[in-house]
Amino acid sequence: MSCSNKQSISAQELAAASGMQRRLHGGDNVQSDHVLAAQNTFSEMKKRYTALSDDHLDLLFREPRTQYAWQDKEVSEDLLRTLYDLTKMTSTSVNSCPGRFVFLRSEESKERLRPTLTGNNVEKIMGAPVVTIIAHDNAFYERLDQLAPYADLKPMFVDKPAYCEATAFRNGTLQGAQLMMAARALGLDCGPMSGFNNQLVDEEFFAGTTVVSNFLCCLGYGDPSRIFQRLPRLEFNEACEFL
């Protein structure tokens, strides 16, 4: 494609974008040595990078299956902490990090979830070593002083509930997807599901807070004897287009 068709960006647009990025990272007080260190770390990482092997691509994308039953193998607290440390690096709008994750490991905690489940999801949930409630905090902006300390971004969100809910849902979902990818990279299997009553989950686990549930994801080591053949997927020309 000819570069002559590329849409130009005005000087004003470029200046506005650059100014916002700079303000997020310190404005006039940006520490050039900190910026250079971050740039060098990224550049060195890219130099070390090689494309993932087919085996790794199979692990992360081609061959993972939604799990319906689980092996009797523990998922340790240390592994879940490592999982979160990978998940938290997800890119989110203004570093808002609205995702909240509740790891249900005990039988008692899973029993609290049981009345919220629909259909045949009870077996999947109760047999999983860990059930994660992927949720998001609609008042995420209250943590922006910590997460974006160089710019006063709260006014963007205060008294704008619909905007906050859309932002939290979108970015919390991104974090939930990253959690699944990180879990697979750590050798875990996933069983995401939406067959439950969100309102009941929120009343049971998040009453009196601004946190709301999005979806559930079982984590553990799947039982391969309980999976089926893969269902079809849309081909490129059925789901994508070039403009």
C-alpha positions in Angstrom: 0.0 0.0 0.0 1.4 3.4 -0.9 2.4 5.6 1.9 0.9 8.6 0.0 -2.6 7.4 1.2 -1.6 7.6 4.9 -3.7 10.1 6.9 -1.5 12.9 8.2 -1.6 13.9 11.8 -1.7 17.6 12.5 1.0 19.3 14.6 -1.8 20.2 17.1 -2.9 16.6 17.4 0.7 15.4 17.8 1.4 18.0 20.4 -1.8 17.2 22.4 -1.0 13.5 22.4 2.6 14.1 23.4 1.5 16.5 26.1 -0.9 14.0 27.6 1.7 11.2 27.6 4.2 13.5 29.3 1.7 14.7 31.9 0.8 11.1 32.8 4.5 10.5 33.5 5.4 13.6 35.4 5.0 16.7 33.2 7.7 19.3 33.8 9.1 17.0 36.5 9.7 14.0 34.3 13.0 12.4 35.3 14.9 12.0 32.1 17.1 9.3 33.6 14.0 7.3 34.5 12.6 7.7 31.0 15.9 6.7 29.4 16.1 3.6 31.7 12.6 2.5 30.7 13.4 3.0 27.0 16.7 1.1 27.3 15.0 -1.8 29.2 12.4 -2.1 26.5 14.9 -1.9 23.7 17.1 -4.5 25.3 14.1 -6.8 25.7 13.2 -6.4 22.1 16.8 -7.4 21.1 16.5 -10.6 23.1 13.1 -11.4 21.6 12.6 -14.2 19.2 9.3 -15.3 17.8 7.5 -18.0 19.9 7.8 -21.5 18.7 4.9 -23.4 17.3 4.7 -25.3 20.5 4.3 -22.1 22.5 1.7 -20.8 20.0 -0.1 -24.1 20.4 0.0 -23.7 24.2 -1.3 -20.2 24.2 -3.6 -20.0 21.2 -4.3 -23.0 19.0 -4.8 -25.9 21.3 -6.1 -24.6 24.7 -9.6 -25.9 25.4 -12.4 -24.8 27.7 -12.2 -27.3 30.5 -15.2 -29.1 32.0 -13.5 -31.3 34.5 -10.3 -31.2 36.5 -7.5 -33.3 37.8 -7.0 -33.5 41.5 -4.0 -31.2 41.6 -3.5 -28.2 43.8 -3.0 -24.7 42.4 -0.7 -23.0 45.0 -1.1 -19.5 46.4 2.4 -18.7 45.2 1.3 -19.6 41.6 -1.8 -17.4 41.8 0.4 -14.5 43.1 2.7 -15.1 40.1 -0.4 -15.2 37.8 -1.5 -11.8 39.2 1.9 -10.3 38.8 1.7 -11.1 35.0 -2.0 -10.0 34.8 -1.4 -6.6 36.3 0.9 -5.6 33.5 -2.1 -5.3 31.1 -2.4 -2.0 29.3 -5.4 -0.1 30.6 -6.7 3.4 29.9 -4.7 6.0 31.9 -3.3 3.0 33.9 -6.7 2.7 35.6 -6.3 -1.0 36.5 -10.0 -1.5 37.3 -9.8 -5.3 37.3 -10.5 -7.1 40.6 -9.9 -10.8 41.1 -11.3 -13.1 43.8 -9.7 -16.5 43.9 -12.1 -19.1 45.4 -10.0 -22.0 46.7 -11.9 -23.4 49.7 -15.0 -25.5 49.5 -16.8 -23.0 51.7 -16.1 -20.2 49.2 -17.3 -22.2 46.3 -20.5 -23.2 48.1 -21.2 -19.5 48.4 -21.1 -19.3 44.6 -23.2 -22.4 44.0 -26.7 -20.7 44.3 -25.6 -18.2 41.6 -24.8 -20.8 38.9 -27.1 -21.9 36.1 -27.5 -25.2 34.2 -24.7 -27.7 34.3 -22.1 -25.2 35.5 -22.3 -26.5 39.1 -20.1 -29.5 38.4 -17.5 -27.4 36.5 -17.3 -25.0 39.4 -17.3 -27.3 42.4 -14.7 -29.6 40.9 -12.2 -26.8 39.9 -9.2 -26.3 42.2 -9.7 -22.5 41.8 -12.6 -20.4 40.6 -11.8 -16.8 39.8 -14.4 -14.1 39.9 -13.2 -11.6 37.3 -14.7 -8.3 38.4 -14.1 -4.6 38.0 -14.4 -1.5 40.3 -16.6 1.2 38.9 -14.9 3.7 41.3 -11.4 2.8 39.9 -10.7 6.5 39.6 -10.3 6.7 43.4 -6.9 4.9 43.0 -5.6 7.2 40.2 -3.6 9.2 42.7 -1.6 6.0 43.2 -1.7 4.7 39.6 -1.2 8.0 37.7 0.4 10.1 40.4 1.7 12.9 38.1 -1.7 14.1 36.8 -5.0 14.9 38.4 -7.2 12.6 36.3 -10.1 12.1 38.7 -12.1 15.0 37.3 -12.3 13.0 34.0 -14.5 10.4 35.8 -16.1 12.0 38.9 -19.9 12.2 38.6 -19.9 10.4 35.3 -21.3 7.0 36.2 -22.0 5.7 32.7 -18.5 6.7 31.5 -16.9 5.0 34.6 -18.9 1.8 34.1 -18.0 1.6 30.4 -14.3 2.3 31.1 -14.2 -0.2 34.0 -15.9 -2.9 32.0 -13.8 -2.5 28.9 -10.5 -2.4 30.7 -11.4 -5.0 33.4 -12.3 -7.3 30.5 -8.9 -6.8 29.0 -7.3 -7.7 32.3 -9.5 -10.8 32.5 -8.3 -11.9 29.1 -4.7 -11.3 30.1 -5.3 -13.4 33.2 -6.3 -16.3 31.0 -3.3 -15.9 28.7 -1.0 -15.7 31.7 -2.5 -18.8 33.2 -1.9 -20.7 30.0 1.7 -19.5 29.9 2.2 -20.8 33.4 0.8 -24.3 32.4 -2.7 -23.9 33.9 -5.9 -24.7 32.0 -8.9 -22.3 32.0 -12.6 -22.8 32.1 -14.2 -19.4 31.5 -18.0 -19.1 31.9 -20.8 -16.6 32.0 -23.5 -19.1 33.1 -24.3 -17.4 36.4 -26.3 -14.6 37.9 -24.2 -11.5 38.2 -26.5 -9.8 40.5 -26.4 -12.7 43.0 -22.6 -12.8 42.8 -22.4 -9.1 43.5 -24.7 -9.4 46.5 -22.8 -12.3 47.9 -19.2 -11.2 47.3 -19.3 -7.4 46.7 -22.1 -6.0 48.8 -21.6 -2.5 49.9 -18.8 -1.9 47.4 -18.4 -0.4 43.9 -17.1 -3.7 42.5 -19.2 -5.7 40.1 -18.7 -9.1 38.5 -17.9 -9.7 34.9 -17.3 -13.4 34.3 -16.0 -16.5 36.0 -12.9 -18.5 35.1 -12.0 -21.9 36.6 -8.2 -22.5 36.9 -6.4 -25.8 37.3 -5.2 -28.8 35.4 -7.9 -30.1 33.0 -9.0 -33.6 32.6 -8.3 -34.4 28.9 -10.8 -37.3 28.9 -13.6 -34.8 29.3 -13.0 -32.5 26.3 -14.6 -32.8 22.8 -13.6 -32.0 19.3 -13.1 -28.3 18.6 -16.0 -26.4 17.1 -15.6 -24.3 13.9 -14.2 -20.8 13.9 -14.8 -18.0 11.5 -12.2 -17.6 8.7 -10.4 -14.4 8.1 -12.7 -13.1 5.4 -15.7 -13.8 7.5 -14.5 -11.7 10.5 -12.0 -9.3 9.1 -11.5 -6.7 6.5 -8.9 -4.3 5.2 -9.7 -0.7 4.7 
